[in-house]
Amino acid sequence: MTIDRASDKVWGVTTTEGTSFMKRLIGFLAALAFGALISGPAAAQSAPSARERVIIQVSTPEQRIWNQAINYVENLQTLYGKDNVEIEIVALGWGIGMLKFDSPLATRVAETVKRGAKLQACEVTMNRQKLTKQDMLPDIGYVPAGLGQIIKRQKEGWSYISG
């Protein structure tokens, strides 16, 4: 740094101009740092996760709704790639009937499980309808409470779809 004592100049700028410039520079850098601090967590939240995670609720016995939910699984796996999406269908209320051993959609349910989606039966509903695991299709899973599972998954950041 060169200072010309005779003219009170630093790098060709008078010291009063230099002081004003330095104040503006410090203010700008502080604002920049504050902006980075605030936007950092927001950017981290919006960054895509390694895998998409989707939970689908089905609480109706209608076959067309179940077929639609299973189509969602196939469509999402095609869109994101089978290994890039985690999908869970939770059956509760009257929707649990499609996971029973004598379900008219037993073949499609089994294919969906083989594709890597989890199909979960609500144990609260099973108890109310006096169903046992022996009444249900093989290879499905069970959750203590269907709504509780949906709430848990949403808190974990899963996307929610109503089937």
Backbone as a chain_set.jsonl record, in Angstrom:
{"seq": "MTIDRASDKVWGVTTTEGTSFMKRLIGFLAALAFGALISGPAAAQSAPSARERVIIQVSTPEQRIWNQAINYVENLQTLYGKDNVEIEIVALGWGIGMLKFDSPLATRVAETVKRGAKLQACEVTMNRQKLTKQDMLPDIGYVPAGLGQIIKRQKEGWSYISG", "coords": {"N": [[0.852, -1.166, 0.0], [0.563, 2.157, -0.857], [1.155, 5.274, 0.537], [0.67, 8.623, 0.158], [1.813, 11.019, 1.911], [1.826, 13.717, 1.648], [-0.397, 14.409, 0.149], [-2.397, 13.06, 1.41], [-3.426, 10.608, 0.347], [-4.532, 7.325, -0.397], [-3.812, 4.701, -2.397], [-4.479, 6.325, -4.531], [-6.875, 7.462, -3.748], [-8.532, 9.816, -1.784], [-8.303, 9.958, 1.799], [-10.757, 10.375, 3.147], [-12.598, 9.608, 1.205], [-11.752, 6.99, 0.95], [-12.348, 5.924, 3.477], [-15.136, 6.038, 3.43], [-15.59, 4.325, 1.278], [-14.573, 1.912, 2.35], [-16.371, 1.491, 4.456], [-18.715, 1.025, 3.003], [-17.916, -1.273, 1.629], [-17.494, -3.108, 3.74], [-20.095, -3.191, 4.748], [-21.427, -4.294, 2.524], [-20.166, -6.842, 2.379], [-20.948, -7.882, 4.838], [-23.736, -8.011, 4.488], [-23.806, -9.849, 2.398], [-22.741, -12.135, 3.667], [-24.711, -12.518, 5.625], [-26.94, -13.056, 4.017], [-26.118, -15.476, 2.84], [-26.043, -17.037, 5.106], [-28.738, -17.129, 5.86], [-30.001, -18.197, 3.551], [-28.778, -20.654, 3.295], [-29.844, -22.913, 4.955], [-32.396, -23.055, 3.736], [-31.781, -23.684, 1.09], [-30.657, -26.158, 1.495], [-32.883, -27.59, 2.354], [-34.456, -27.666, 0.065], [-32.977, -29.126, -1.671], [-32.806, -31.956, -3.76], [-33.525, -35.225, -2.527], [-31.671, -38.315, -2.338], [-33.367, -40.368, -2.99], [-36.743, -40.416, -4.016], [-39.57, -40.324, -1.886], [-42.626, -41.753, -1.25], [-45.838, -41.942, 0.129], [-48.852, -43.685, 0.025], [-52.241, -43.518, 0.679], [-54.896, -45.762, 1.048], [-58.195, -46.157, 1.604], [-60.564, -47.248, 0.856], [-62.794, -49.74, -0.445], [-63.056, -49.91, -3.148], [-62.326, -51.272, -6.277], [-61.382, -49.831, -8.493], [-60.106, -47.634, -7.36], [-58.066, -48.889, -5.939], [-56.716, -50.052, -8.114], [-55.892, -47.71, -9.318], [-54.115, -46.689, -7.361], [-52.131, -48.666, -7.447], [-51.33, -48.287, -10.066], [-50.19, -45.761, -9.751], [-47.876, -46.464, -8.359], [-46.476, -47.952, -10.326], [-46.222, -45.94, -12.296], [-44.704, -43.948, -10.95], [-42.345, -45.361, -10.444], [-41.502, -45.759, -13.036], [-41.138, -43.111, -13.85], [-39.149, -42.025, -12.03], [-37.323, -44.059, -11.878], [-36.928, -47.333, -10.778], [-35.176, -47.86, -8.63], [-34.873, -45.401, -7.512], [-36.978, -44.438, -6.117], [-38.965, -44.732, -3.259], [-41.75, -46.399, -2.217], [-44.749, -46.626, -0.42], [-47.739, -48.198, 0.284], [-50.477, -47.709, 2.291], [-53.015, -49.477, 3.716], [-56.147, -48.99, 5.112], [-59.109, -48.867, 7.174], [-62.019, -49.546, 5.223], [-60.535, -50.139, 3.017], [-58.753, -52.141, 3.5], [-59.589, -54.622, 2.715], [-58.654, -55.321, 0.17], [-56.204, -56.354, 0.631], [-56.617, -58.769, 1.643], [-56.503, -62.373, 1.685], [-58.281, -63.495, -0.181], [-58.589, -61.529, -2.095], [-59.732, -59.793, -5.011], [-57.772, -58.498, -6.353], [-55.413, -59.758, -5.849], [-53.284, -60.774, -7.447], [-52.246, -58.468, -8.731], [-51.487, -57.008, -6.459], [-49.482, -58.674, -5.423], [-47.617, -58.495, -7.534], [-46.969, -55.812, -7.322], [-45.682, -55.714, -4.86], [-43.475, -57.286, -5.533], [-42.269, -55.533, -7.276], [-41.083, -53.829, -5.577], [-42.44, -52.045, -3.951], [-43.874, -51.25, -0.778], [-46.571, -52.736, 0.826], [-48.786, -52.033, 3.277], [-50.726, -53.151, 5.979], [-53.157, -51.89, 8.168], [-53.126, -52.499, 11.543], [-54.951, -51.74, 13.503], [-57.336, -51.496, 12.089], [-57.508, -54.159, 11.224], [-57.916, -55.483, 13.676], [-60.398, -54.388, 14.409], [-61.998, -55.393, 12.399], [-61.775, -57.984, 12.909], [-59.733, -59.52, 11.726], [-56.988, -61.661, 10.966], [-53.433, -62.211, 10.565], [-53.244, -64.469, 9.047], [-55.425, -64.267, 7.424], [-54.647, -62.568, 5.508], [-52.878, -61.466, 2.518], [-49.77, -62.999, 1.493], [-46.468, -61.666, 2.084], [-47.074, -58.982, 2.514], [-46.822, -56.038, 4.588], [-47.181, -54.861, 7.995], [-48.59, -52.293, 9.995], [-48.855, -50.649, 13.153], [-50.842, -48.621, 13.355], [-52.591, -47.235, 10.75], [-53.106, -44.473, 10.071], [-51.338, -43.285, 11.836], [-48.906, -44.166, 10.77], [-48.901, -42.833, 8.326], [-48.818, -40.158, 9.17], [-46.347, -40.193, 10.5], [-44.599, -40.75, 8.338], [-45.008, -38.447, 6.774], [-43.939, -36.497, 8.467], [-41.323, -37.264, 8.272], [-40.725, -36.341, 5.819], [-41.836, -37.51, 3.561], [-43.726, -37.626, 0.525], [-47.24, -37.291, 0.18], [-49.98, -39.14, -1.013], [-53.369, -39.515, -1.686], [-55.122, -42.375, -2.322]], "CA": [[0.0, 0.0, 0.0], [1.352, 3.387, -0.904], [0.481, 6.448, 1.114], [1.308, 9.876, -0.167], [1.512, 11.841, 3.081], [1.649, 15.118, 1.285], [-1.747, 14.678, -0.348], [-3.337, 12.242, 2.158], [-4.081, 9.692, -0.573], [-4.23, 5.904, -0.331], [-4.118, 4.123, -3.713], [-5.05, 7.326, -5.408], [-8.169, 7.91, -3.233], [-8.31, 10.56, -0.551], [-8.664, 9.123, 2.953], [-12.189, 10.482, 3.455], [-13.276, 8.751, 0.229], [-11.357, 5.619, 1.279], [-13.11, 5.516, 4.644], [-16.496, 5.814, 2.96], [-15.537, 3.11, 0.46], [-14.38, 0.776, 3.24], [-17.633, 1.267, 5.163], [-19.636, 0.392, 2.06], [-17.419, -2.614, 1.351], [-17.782, -3.92, 4.92], [-21.552, -3.364, 4.762], [-21.766, -5.24, 1.456], [-19.706, -8.17, 2.772], [-21.801, -8.332, 5.938], [-25.023, -8.382, 3.895], [-23.573, -11.07, 1.643], [-22.597, -13.221, 4.632], [-26.017, -12.72, 6.241], [-27.763, -13.709, 3.0], [-25.674, -16.869, 2.725], [-26.437, -17.706, 6.342], [-30.185, -17.344, 5.827], [-30.413, -19.06, 2.439], [-28.149, -21.968, 3.41], [-30.795, -23.95, 5.346], [-33.467, -23.172, 2.745], [-31.238, -24.403, -0.054], [-30.472, -27.548, 1.904], [-34.184, -28.228, 2.421], [-35.016, -27.861, -1.255], [-32.126, -30.006, -2.459], [-33.46, -33.246, -3.901], [-32.923, -36.334, -1.802], [-31.172, -39.363, -3.216], [-34.537, -41.13, -3.424], [-38.066, -39.866, -3.727], [-40.289, -41.179, -0.943], [-44.049, -41.477, -1.425], [-46.766, -42.8, 0.859], [-50.18, -43.637, -0.584], [-53.295, -44.007, 1.568], [-56.1, -46.311, 0.419], [-59.145, -46.496, 2.668], [-61.82, -47.603, 0.212], [-62.729, -51.075, -1.037], [-63.309, -49.843, -4.594], [-61.233, -51.813, -7.079], [-60.794, -48.812, -9.384], [-59.195, -46.816, -6.549], [-56.886, -49.719, -5.706], [-55.975, -50.117, -9.378], [-55.265, -46.399, -9.499], [-52.972, -46.609, -6.444], [-51.088, -49.543, -7.988], [-50.82, -47.581, -11.251], [-49.289, -44.713, -9.249], [-46.591, -47.108, -8.057], [-45.817, -48.23, -11.607], [-45.884, -44.668, -12.952], [-43.607, -43.297, -10.227], [-41.13, -46.137, -10.665], [-41.086, -45.471, -14.409], [-40.686, -41.721, -13.895], [-37.922, -41.786, -11.267], [-36.461, -45.236, -11.873], [-37.353, -48.191, -9.673], [-34.258, -47.761, -7.491], [-34.793, -44.01, -7.053], [-38.213, -44.048, -5.434], [-39.454, -45.648, -2.226], [-43.202, -46.217, -2.191], [-45.465, -47.411, 0.58], [-49.193, -48.068, 0.274], [-51.054, -48.074, 3.588], [-54.434, -49.79, 3.614], [-56.844, -48.878, 6.384], [-60.565, -48.801, 7.006], [-62.563, -50.533, 4.291], [-59.542, -50.443, 1.992], [-57.932, -53.286, 3.883], [-60.103, -55.822, 2.054], [-57.866, -55.67, -1.011], [-54.998, -57.057, 1.062], [-57.014, -60.076, 2.166], [-56.073, -63.528, 0.894], [-59.223, -63.735, -1.276], [-58.754, -60.275, -2.815], [-59.768, -59.886, -6.47], [-56.552, -57.871, -6.876], [-54.277, -60.451, -5.235], [-52.173, -60.869, -8.401], [-51.647, -57.128, -8.883], [-50.839, -56.666, -5.189], [-48.23, -59.454, -5.367], [-46.699, -57.901, -8.514], [-46.534, -54.511, -6.781], [-44.687, -56.029, -3.822], [-42.271, -57.734, -6.247], [-41.655, -54.347, -7.889], [-40.339, -53.128, -4.541], [-43.281, -51.191, -3.108], [-44.358, -51.873, 0.459], [-48.0, -52.64, 1.079], [-48.919, -52.152, 4.728], [-52.077, -53.261, 6.519], [-53.359, -51.238, 9.465], [-53.527, -53.483, 12.547], [-56.151, -51.245, 14.188], [-58.451, -51.922, 11.238], [-57.592, -55.623, 11.277], [-58.542, -55.841, 14.96], [-61.817, -54.006, 14.386], [-62.699, -56.275, 11.47], [-61.472, -59.344, 13.382], [-58.875, -60.175, 10.738], [-55.674, -62.083, 11.447], [-52.423, -62.223, 9.504], [-53.546, -65.621, 8.2], [-56.46, -63.836, 6.477], [-54.071, -61.569, 4.606], [-51.954, -61.922, 1.48], [-48.377, -63.116, 1.95], [-45.486, -60.647, 1.681], [-47.419, -57.596, 2.852], [-46.349, -55.639, 5.907], [-48.193, -54.426, 8.954], [-48.267, -51.135, 10.826], [-49.781, -50.61, 14.289], [-51.96, -47.73, 13.036], [-52.398, -46.694, 9.406], [-52.984, -43.012, 10.098], [-50.083, -42.976, 12.529], [-47.82, -44.39, 9.817], [-48.945, -41.742, 7.343], [-48.324, -38.956, 9.854], [-44.911, -40.4, 10.715], [-43.896, -40.59, 7.058], [-45.048, -37.039, 6.375], [-42.96, -35.79, 9.299], [-40.008, -37.639, 7.755], [-40.525, -35.696, 4.529], [-42.42, -38.266, 2.459], [-44.863, -37.041, -0.182], [-48.482, -38.006, 0.491], [-50.993, -39.257, -2.062], [-54.563, -40.237, -1.282], [-55.495, -43.257, -3.424]], "C": [[0.901, 1.234, 0.0], [0.524, 4.528, -0.354], [1.303, 7.667, 0.764], [0.927, 10.842, 0.947], [1.236, 13.296, 2.695], [0.218, 15.381, 0.85], [-2.816, 13.852, 0.366], [-4.128, 11.288, 1.246], [-3.611, 8.267, -0.303], [-4.713, 5.306, -1.643], [-4.836, 5.123, -4.605], [-6.393, 7.856, -4.951], [-7.893, 8.665, -1.946], [-8.86, 9.749, 0.62], [-10.14, 9.25, 3.317], [-12.999, 9.649, 2.469], [-12.981, 7.276, 0.536], [-12.137, 5.09, 2.462], [-14.546, 5.205, 4.246], [-16.571, 4.527, 2.132], [-15.424, 1.87, 1.344], [-15.663, 0.462, 4.011], [-18.641, 0.581, 4.252], [-19.219, -1.043, 1.767], [-17.724, -3.555, 2.517], [-19.284, -4.193, 5.018], [-21.995, -4.383, 3.726], [-21.372, -6.661, 1.841], [-20.552, -8.738, 3.914], [-23.164, -8.777, 5.408], [-24.903, -9.685, 3.115], [-23.473, -12.28, 2.572], [-23.937, -13.54, 5.287], [-26.96, -13.438, 5.273], [-27.403, -15.173, 2.846], [-26.104, -17.663, 3.95], [-27.921, -18.055, 6.327], [-30.575, -18.321, 4.731], [-29.807, -20.446, 2.515], [-29.115, -23.053, 3.829], [-31.918, -24.13, 4.334], [-32.989, -23.94, 1.528], [-31.057, -25.874, 0.282], [-31.809, -28.281, 1.946], [-34.732, -28.52, 1.033], [-34.156, -28.757, -2.127], [-32.788, -31.379, -2.557], [-32.736, -34.335, -3.125], [-32.464, -37.378, -2.805], [-32.338, -40.178, -3.783], [-35.799, -40.346, -3.111], [-38.755, -40.851, -2.792], [-41.761, -40.771, -0.967], [-44.859, -42.466, -0.609], [-48.164, -42.574, 0.283], [-51.174, -44.25, 0.398], [-54.442, -44.545, 0.724], [-57.027, -46.778, 1.535], [-60.531, -46.79, 2.092], [-61.693, -48.994, -0.401], [-62.901, -51.07, -2.561], [-62.089, -50.309, -5.39], [-60.584, -50.75, -7.961], [-59.831, -47.9, -8.622], [-57.919, -47.605, -6.26], [-56.043, -49.833, -6.974], [-55.241, -48.81, -9.652], [-54.029, -46.27, -8.617], [-51.818, -47.469, -6.954], [-50.494, -48.935, -9.261], [-49.872, -46.453, -10.847], [-47.903, -45.288, -8.981], [-45.819, -47.332, -9.355], [-45.358, -46.951, -12.293], [-44.701, -43.971, -12.276], [-42.292, -44.048, -10.42], [-40.605, -45.935, -12.079], [-40.491, -44.067, -14.494], [-39.324, -41.527, -13.247], [-36.892, -42.906, -11.397], [-36.768, -46.03, -10.612], [-36.479, -48.038, -8.429], [-34.174, -46.356, -6.908], [-36.057, -43.527, -6.354], [-38.609, -45.151, -4.454], [-40.938, -45.368, -2.048], [-43.819, -47.178, -1.182], [-46.954, -47.138, 0.427], [-49.69, -48.545, 1.634], [-52.552, -48.262, 3.396], [-55.052, -49.731, 4.999], [-58.331, -48.758, 6.125], [-61.027, -49.887, 6.036], [-61.588, -50.893, 3.173], [-58.718, -51.679, 2.278], [-58.36, -54.582, 3.186], [-59.287, -56.26, 0.843], [-56.548, -56.343, -0.649], [-55.32, -58.422, 1.68], [-56.638, -61.167, 1.166], [-56.974, -63.758, -0.321], [-59.489, -62.474, -2.118], [-58.809, -60.488, -4.33], [-58.52, -59.263, -7.122], [-55.287, -58.54, -6.34], [-53.062, -60.497, -6.165], [-51.479, -59.518, -8.565], [-50.93, -56.696, -7.62], [-49.495, -57.392, -5.095], [-47.197, -58.882, -6.337], [-46.134, -56.577, -7.999], [-45.487, -54.712, -5.699], [-43.377, -56.46, -4.489], [-41.54, -56.575, -6.907], [-40.905, -53.502, -6.856], [-41.153, -52.188, -3.682], [-43.682, -51.972, -1.862], [-45.859, -51.671, 0.528], [-48.216, -52.983, 2.541], [-50.395, -52.205, 5.119], [-52.116, -52.64, 7.909], [-53.872, -52.275, 10.469], [-54.742, -53.036, 13.36], [-57.379, -51.702, 13.404], [-58.621, -53.437, 11.284], [-58.28, -56.08, 12.557], [-60.038, -55.538, 14.953], [-62.628, -54.917, 13.471], [-62.448, -57.755, 11.789], [-60.71, -60.158, 12.323], [-57.551, -60.55, 11.396], [-54.69, -62.048, 10.276], [-52.63, -63.413, 8.563], [-54.627, -65.296, 7.165], [-55.891, -62.974, 5.357], [-53.148, -62.213, 3.569], [-50.541, -62.068, 2.044], [-47.556, -61.923, 1.442], [-45.921, -59.2, 1.889], [-46.849, -57.31, 4.236], [-47.501, -55.168, 6.767], [-47.685, -53.229, 9.725], [-49.282, -51.084, 11.966], [-51.031, -49.771, 14.002], [-51.687, -47.061, 11.692], [-52.219, -45.184, 9.385], [-51.702, -42.574, 10.793], [-48.887, -43.134, 11.607], [-47.752, -43.266, 8.787], [-48.394, -40.457, 7.957], [-46.813, -39.047, 10.068], [-44.131, -40.155, 9.427], [-43.906, -39.133, 6.592], [-44.059, -36.212, 7.193], [-41.534, -36.083, 8.847], [-39.738, -37.067, 6.36], [-41.079, -36.456, 3.326], [-43.547, -37.47, 1.824], [-46.074, -37.918, 0.056], [-49.417, -37.97, -0.71], [-52.164, -40.031, -1.479], [-55.034, -41.049, -2.485], [-56.95, -43.205, -3.724]], "O": [[1.866, 1.325, 0.759], [-0.635, 4.724, -0.721], [2.499, 7.725, 1.048], [-0.161, 11.417, 0.928], [0.485, 13.997, 3.373], [-0.333, 16.443, 1.137], [-3.991, 13.909, 0.004], [-5.348, 11.178, 1.363], [-2.437, 8.035, -0.016], [-5.897, 5.395, -1.966], [-5.73, 4.745, -5.363], [-7.016, 8.63, -5.678], [-7.11, 8.213, -1.111], [-9.777, 8.946, 0.448], [-10.723, 8.266, 3.771], [-13.994, 9.038, 2.86], [-13.855, 6.421, 0.397], [-12.549, 3.93, 2.462], [-15.107, 4.203, 4.688], [-17.508, 3.742, 2.276], [-16.114, 0.879, 1.106], [-16.004, -0.707, 4.196], [-19.342, -0.338, 4.676], [-20.066, -1.93, 1.667], [-18.167, -4.683, 2.299], [-19.692, -5.31, 5.337], [-22.836, -5.238, 4.006], [-22.156, -7.59, 1.651], [-20.834, -9.935, 3.948], [-23.688, -9.807, 5.832], [-25.798, -10.529, 3.166], [-24.054, -13.328, 2.294], [-24.265, -14.71, 5.483], [-27.699, -14.335, 5.681], [-28.288, -16.022, 2.733], [-26.485, -18.828, 3.839], [-28.311, -19.149, 6.735], [-31.408, -19.197, 4.964], [-30.297, -21.351, 1.84], [-29.219, -24.057, 3.123], [-32.351, -25.258, 4.097], [-33.726, -24.767, 0.991], [-31.282, -26.739, -0.565], [-31.874, -29.465, 1.613], [-35.411, -29.53, 0.844], [-34.573, -29.117, -3.229], [-33.276, -31.907, -1.558], [-31.507, -34.369, -3.068], [-32.827, -37.327, -3.98], [-32.289, -40.622, -4.931], [-35.903, -39.696, -2.071], [-38.551, -42.061, -2.889], [-42.103, -39.611, -0.74], [-44.609, -43.671, -0.642], [-48.598, -41.439, 0.082], [-50.973, -45.361, 0.887], [-54.909, -43.879, -0.201], [-56.689, -47.674, 2.309], [-61.544, -46.601, 2.765], [-60.608, -49.387, -0.83], [-62.889, -52.131, -3.187], [-60.978, -49.812, -5.206], [-59.369, -50.765, -8.156], [-58.839, -47.443, -9.19], [-56.819, -47.056, -6.328], [-54.818, -49.728, -6.927], [-54.117, -48.806, -10.153], [-52.995, -45.787, -9.079], [-50.66, -47.054, -6.9], [-49.294, -49.056, -9.506], [-48.869, -46.212, -11.519], [-46.888, -44.684, -9.327], [-44.654, -46.951, -9.468], [-44.243, -46.881, -12.81], [-43.805, -43.465, -12.951], [-41.238, -43.426, -10.547], [-39.394, -45.939, -12.297], [-39.461, -43.861, -15.136], [-38.434, -40.927, -13.85], [-35.723, -42.719, -11.062], [-36.856, -45.472, -9.518], [-36.98, -48.082, -7.306], [-33.479, -46.139, -5.916], [-36.186, -42.344, -6.038], [-38.587, -46.337, -4.781], [-41.336, -44.239, -1.763], [-43.468, -48.355, -1.103], [-47.384, -45.985, 0.439], [-49.364, -49.647, 2.073], [-53.264, -47.349, 2.976], [-54.551, -50.342, 5.943], [-58.76, -48.568, 4.987], [-60.497, -50.998, 6.028], [-61.811, -51.868, 2.455], [-58.055, -52.205, 1.385], [-57.575, -55.524, 3.085], [-59.238, -57.449, 0.527], [-55.848, -56.848, -1.527], [-54.439, -59.129, 2.167], [-56.478, -60.916, -0.029], [-56.493, -64.168, -1.377], [-60.522, -62.384, -2.781], [-58.03, -61.269, -4.875], [-58.257, -59.484, -8.304], [-54.208, -57.948, -6.377], [-51.934, -60.282, -5.719], [-50.25, -59.445, -8.54], [-49.868, -56.079, -7.697], [-48.487, -56.789, -4.729], [-46.018, -58.795, -5.994], [-44.963, -56.266, -8.217], [-44.512, -53.964, -5.627], [-42.297, -56.05, -4.063], [-40.323, -56.627, -7.078], [-40.181, -52.574, -7.214], [-40.607, -51.58, -2.761], [-43.81, -53.196, -1.893], [-46.358, -50.566, 0.313], [-47.878, -54.077, 2.993], [-51.205, -51.406, 4.648], [-51.213, -52.847, 8.72], [-54.933, -52.863, 10.264], [-55.489, -53.879, 13.857], [-58.336, -52.224, 13.975], [-59.741, -53.94, 11.374], [-59.133, -56.966, 12.523], [-60.844, -56.336, 15.432], [-63.802, -55.183, 13.731], [-62.851, -58.647, 11.043], [-61.015, -61.324, 12.072], [-57.059, -59.841, 12.274], [-55.094, -61.874, 9.126], [-52.227, -63.358, 7.401], [-54.732, -65.976, 6.144], [-56.575, -62.688, 4.375], [-52.702, -63.349, 3.729], [-50.16, -61.345, 2.964], [-47.936, -61.264, 0.475], [-45.21, -58.282, 1.481], [-46.447, -58.222, 4.959], [-48.645, -55.088, 6.32], [-46.506, -53.149, 10.069], [-50.445, -51.438, 11.772], [-52.142, -50.161, 14.361], [-50.664, -46.397, 11.521], [-51.292, -44.672, 8.758], [-51.063, -41.605, 10.382], [-47.956, -42.33, 11.652], [-46.667, -42.808, 8.427], [-47.598, -39.754, 7.334], [-46.09, -38.077, 9.838], [-43.128, -39.442, 9.425], [-42.904, -38.647, 6.067], [-43.411, -35.315, 6.653], [-40.641, -35.253, 9.018], [-38.667, -37.276, 5.79], [-40.814, -36.078, 2.185], [-44.247, -36.724, 2.509], [-45.96, -39.142, 0.127], [-49.621, -36.929, -1.336], [-51.979, -41.076, -0.855], [-55.313, -40.488, -3.544], [-57.419, -43.895, -4.63]]}, "num_chains": 1, "name": "protein.A"}
